[in-house]
Amino acid sequence: MRSKPSKVLRTKREYTAKLKVRRSKLSGGTKLADNIRKDPEHWVSGDDPMTAAQASYLKTLSEQAHKPDPTGKQLTKAEASELIEQLREEAGVEK
């Protein structure tokens, strides 16, 4: 008589979800990325021009915060990130 087969993870998504649960248990339930956020001043690519995604998000946030659109300025990635944080607070948008 055949024994019951163990649950097989059929998709990459199922495997990834299971792996995240295992990692969470091993790390004491804390997210691994919680303590690795760097200050934008210390980014290696912080002096590069802001990305199109940053510019788009800045435009949206500035509209929500009723502030002038800052995307016409030549901002760096680090400057854009700091401005995004500031506008999030002013617009009342959570992370």
C-alpha positions in Angstrom: 0.0 0.0 0.0 1.3 3.4 -0.9 1.9 6.0 1.7 0.5 9.5 1.3 2.8 11.7 -0.8 4.2 14.7 1.0 2.9 18.1 -0.1 4.8 19.1 -3.2 5.3 22.8 -3.9 4.2 23.1 -7.5 5.0 26.7 -8.4 7.9 29.0 -7.9 5.5 31.4 -6.0 4.6 28.6 -3.5 8.3 27.8 -3.0 9.2 31.5 -2.5 6.4 32.0 0.0 7.4 28.9 2.0 11.0 30.0 2.0 10.1 33.5 3.3 8.2 31.8 6.2 11.2 29.7 7.0 13.5 32.7 6.9 11.2 34.7 9.1 11.1 31.9 11.7 14.9 31.6 11.6 15.3 35.4 12.1 13.0 35.4 15.1 10.0 36.7 13.2 11.6 40.0 12.1 11.9 40.9 8.5 15.5 40.6 7.2 15.4 43.9 5.3 14.3 45.9 8.3 17.7 46.7 9.5 19.6 47.2 6.2 18.0 50.5 5.0 20.8 52.9 4.2 20.6 56.7 4.5 20.4 58.2 1.0 23.6 60.1 1.7 25.5 56.8 1.8 24.2 55.3 -1.4 26.8 54.4 -3.9 24.5 55.6 -6.8 23.1 58.5 -4.8 24.7 61.1 -7.1 23.1 59.6 -10.2 20.2 61.5 -11.7 16.8 60.5 -10.2 15.0 57.7 -12.0 11.8 58.0 -14.1 9.9 56.2 -11.3 11.1 58.6 -8.7 10.1 61.6 -10.9 6.7 60.1 -11.5 6.2 59.4 -7.8 7.4 62.9 -6.9 4.9 64.4 -9.3 2.0 62.4 -7.7 3.1 63.2 -4.2 3.5 66.9 -4.9 0.0 67.0 -6.3 -1.4 65.3 -3.2 0.6 67.6 -0.9 -0.5 70.7 -2.9 3.1 71.6 -3.5 4.8 72.7 -6.8 6.0 69.9 -9.1 9.7 69.4 -8.3 10.4 67.2 -11.3 11.7 70.1 -13.4 14.7 70.3 -11.1 17.8 68.2 -11.8 17.7 66.1 -8.6 20.0 63.2 -7.7 18.6 59.8 -6.6 19.4 60.6 -3.0 17.8 64.1 -3.1 14.7 62.6 -4.8 14.5 60.0 -2.1 14.7 62.5 0.7 12.1 64.7 -1.0 9.8 61.7 -1.4 10.0 61.1 2.3 9.2 64.7 3.1 6.3 64.8 0.6 4.9 61.6 2.0 4.7 63.1 5.4 3.1 66.3 4.1 0.6 64.4 2.0 -0.2 62.0 4.8 0.8 59.0 2.7 2.1 55.9 4.6 5.0 53.8 3.3 
